[in-house]
């Protein structure tokens, strides 16, 4: 074991007893999923959950339709846990986790999955970092061993750090070069989410990534990559009693670390509109961002606004794309909708236009469509269509073993009030036209509009 790995292990050993408490293994249920285990619960698929003694949350979803199993390890850490000057750490660790551990060489985790015909990937968001793979079900033990080894013994050395740093810097440079509106998008993020944890990019700022030290990286790993800050989900061709044994064998002995305190809620964004203009000489066309702060995720207003999002922005026949792109042809491209970050959310739209005159006309047309929702009820046919699209999107989120595992991990770690799939869907299906008028008037006031114009 090299010196750097010894240092990380020693730090963990010193800290793992802080806040240590015993958790019963076997039948301890995650509160949000308790109803899934009741016979009367309405759920599209059976789910079993329990906690290991070290705090690891385990989720098992049995499905024998295909001889494969998806394994997801989700850590409750993303860019909102980063501090000023240390942006990009969560994304850096995502990449570093494939660079080897005590018993696994660089990229061997990926090659092992490829050898058995499996798929592997990872993603980092503001809230979570997820590692996921789908393999033939008889390969489950080796996958569990690989994940447990890097959860405990990640190999953090100068050589691997520099390799990841170079890759990440190259990615930032390439994205800025290939996405001409990249900088304006980051600036508008900070307008919509002015609190630092919410408003900086997941990939990090280039100057911060260049300055990250080995100690910064190892401390971040020790803080957040521990079983009591993670969830493990197995979905697919598994036998529940037999699946418990390798989970216990490979994960039960991993030491619990200090509990991660919840982030205090930041101050809400002041409901006051503002307009900014920036120049981007590399932009192929003028463009603009339009946004409104909206209700927090988990509230009834957020549920109603989600349905309204489908009416306004989802699909070519939704109100804003139909008017802007098809009827009046005021923009070359538009995209957007609701974006949520932990306990904050915003409704945002980005449009690319032919010229500066079209920018103003396009923005006025969008505000006009929002005004129509504030003054008139949405028709039953249009509302039913939006709800049908939303239902299909939710069903697609659990259509495969991998999608199901990702959905369950995200729900466990980010939605403490989640009860079951059917109840969650019913919240959206119960939205009424009068509720839509109400939220539109509360959150889409012209005086609250946030605008960022991009001029050539």
NORQUI-V522141 format. One record per residue. N is the residue number from 0. PSI is psi in radians with two decimals (* if undefined). Layout:
BEGIN
n = <N;N>
psi = <PSI;PSI>
END
This chain:
BEGIN
n = <0;1;2;3;4;5;6;7;8;9;10;11;12;13;14;15;16;17;18;19;20;21;22;23;24;25;26;27;28;29;30;31;32;33;34;35;36;37;38;39;40;41;42;43;44;45;46;47;48;49;50;51;52;53;54;55;56;57;58;59;60;61;62;63;64;65;66;67;68;69;70;71;72;73;74;75;76;77;78;79;80;81;82;83;84;85;86;87;88;89;90;91;92;93;94;95;96;97;98;99;100;101;102;103;104;105;106;107;108;109;110;111;112;113;114;115;116;117;118;119;120;121;122;123;124;125;126;127;128;129;130;131;132;133;134;135;136;137;138;139;140;141;142;143;144;145;146;147;148;149;150;151;152;153;154;155;156;157;158;159;160;161;162;163;164;165;166;167;168;169;170;171;172;173;174;175;176;177;178;179;180;181;182;183;184;185;186;187;188;189;190;191;192;193;194;195;196;197;198;199;200;201;202;203;204;205;206;207;208;209;210;211;212;213;214;215;216;217;218;219;220;221;222;223;224;225;226;227;228;229;230;231;232;233;234;235;236;237;238;239;240;241;242;243;244;245;246;247;248;249;250;251;252;253;254;255;256;257;258;259;260;261;262;263;264;265;266;267;268;269;270;271;272;273;274;275;276;277;278;279;280;281;282;283;284;285;286;287;288;289;290;291;292;293;294;295;296;297;298;299;300;301;302;303;304;305;306;307;308;309;310;311;312;313;314;315;316;317;318;319;320;321;322;323;324;325;326;327;328;329;330;331;332;333;334;335;336;337;338;339;340;341;342;343;344;345;346;347;348;349;350;351;352;353;354;355;356;357;358;359;360;361;362;363;364;365;366;367;368;369;370;371;372;373;374;375;376;377;378;379;380;381;382;383;384;385;386;387;388;389;390;391;392;393;394;395;396;397;398;399;400;401;402;403;404;405;406;407;408;409;410;411;412;413;414;415;416;417;418;419;420;421;422;423;424;425;426;427;428;429;430;431;432;433;434;435;436;437;438;439;440;441;442;443;444;445;446;447;448;449;450;451;452;453;454;455>
psi = <2.24;2.97;-0.71;-0.73;-0.67;-0.72;-0.80;-0.76;-0.73;-0.72;-0.71;-0.71;-0.70;-0.58;-0.28;-0.27;-0.19;2.17;0.26;2.29;2.64;2.34;2.27;2.41;2.61;-1.31;0.38;2.15;2.45;2.21;-0.77;-0.36;0.19;-0.70;-0.38;-0.41;-0.07;2.49;-0.59;-0.06;2.43;1.90;2.55;-0.24;2.58;2.46;2.36;2.35;2.61;2.93;2.47;2.90;-0.49;0.09;-0.11;2.22;2.20;2.32;2.20;2.22;1.89;2.28;1.98;0.35;-0.49;2.63;0.84;2.81;2.41;2.33;2.14;2.25;2.07;2.28;2.40;1.20;2.39;-2.82;-0.35;-0.21;-0.01;2.74;2.79;2.34;-0.16;0.57;2.68;-0.01;-0.77;-0.75;-0.65;-0.80;-0.60;-0.81;-0.66;-0.50;-0.21;0.10;0.24;2.71;-2.86;-0.70;0.08;2.27;3.00;2.26;0.10;-0.50;-0.79;-0.78;-0.59;-0.75;-0.77;-0.64;-0.54;0.18;0.39;3.08;2.55;2.53;3.11;2.78;2.64;2.36;-2.97;-0.55;-0.59;2.71;2.19;2.34;2.24;2.58;2.59;2.21;2.87;2.46;-0.43;-0.08;0.12;-0.82;-0.74;-0.60;-0.73;-0.69;-0.77;-0.77;-0.70;-0.61;-0.72;-0.31;-0.52;-0.66;0.89;2.39;1.72;1.79;2.75;-0.70;-0.77;-0.64;-0.80;-0.59;-0.77;-0.73;-0.80;-0.73;-0.71;-0.73;-0.73;-0.69;-0.74;-0.80;-0.75;-0.70;-0.69;-0.65;-0.63;-0.28;1.65;-0.33;0.30;-0.89;-0.68;-0.58;-0.72;-0.68;-0.71;-0.53;-0.76;-0.45;-0.78;-0.67;1.37;-0.29;2.34;-0.82;-0.47;-0.39;0.01;2.77;2.53;-0.68;-0.33;2.87;2.49;-0.75;-0.57;-0.75;-0.69;-0.50;-0.11;2.33;2.92;-0.63;-0.71;-0.79;-0.80;-0.65;-0.69;-0.73;-0.81;-0.69;-0.75;-0.35;1.18;2.71;-0.61;0.03;0.43;2.85;2.47;2.16;2.30;2.17;2.22;-2.48;1.36;2.69;2.09;-0.89;-0.68;-0.50;-0.52;-0.59;-0.90;-0.51;-0.83;-0.74;-0.73;-0.40;-0.41;-0.58;-0.14;2.30;2.49;2.49;-3.10;2.48;2.48;2.08;2.59;2.55;2.35;2.50;2.33;2.86;2.42;2.64;2.38;2.28;1.42;2.24;2.74;2.65;2.26;2.71;2.30;2.68;2.41;1.70;-0.26;-0.15;2.35;-0.43;2.74;2.71;3.05;2.72;2.43;2.33;2.84;2.28;2.46;-3.04;2.71;2.53;2.51;-0.23;2.84;-0.68;-0.68;-0.70;-0.80;-0.75;-0.54;-0.74;-0.74;-0.59;-0.74;-0.65;-0.68;-0.69;-0.32;2.03;2.74;-0.45;0.06;2.87;-0.91;-0.84;-0.67;-0.77;-0.82;-0.75;-0.63;-0.89;-0.95;-0.19;0.95;-0.18;2.68;-0.61;2.45;2.60;2.90;-2.80;-2.80;2.37;2.22;2.54;1.69;-1.93;0.38;2.65;2.73;2.65;2.14;2.60;2.43;2.31;2.43;2.26;2.91;-0.63;3.05;-0.59;-0.70;-0.50;-0.88;-0.77;-0.69;-0.79;-0.73;-0.65;-0.68;-0.79;-0.58;-0.73;-0.68;-0.63;-0.63;-0.64;-0.53;-0.36;-0.14;2.54;2.45;2.33;2.68;-0.65;-0.77;-0.69;-0.72;-0.66;-0.75;-0.74;-0.63;-0.71;-0.73;-0.73;-0.76;-0.68;-0.70;-0.70;-0.69;-0.49;-0.21;0.42;-0.54;2.94;-0.67;-0.83;-0.67;-0.77;-0.72;-0.75;-0.78;-0.75;-0.80;-0.69;-0.76;-0.73;-0.33;-0.19;1.41;-0.36;0.05;2.27;-1.06;2.91;-0.82;-0.72;-0.68;-0.75;-0.68;-0.53;-0.70;-0.68;-0.31;-0.03;2.39;2.80;-0.67;-0.60;-0.64;-0.77;-0.73;-0.86;-0.58;-0.70;-0.51;-0.63;-0.24;0.79;2.37;-0.59;-0.24;-0.01;2.37;2.16;2.36;1.94;2.41;1.96;2.60;*>
END
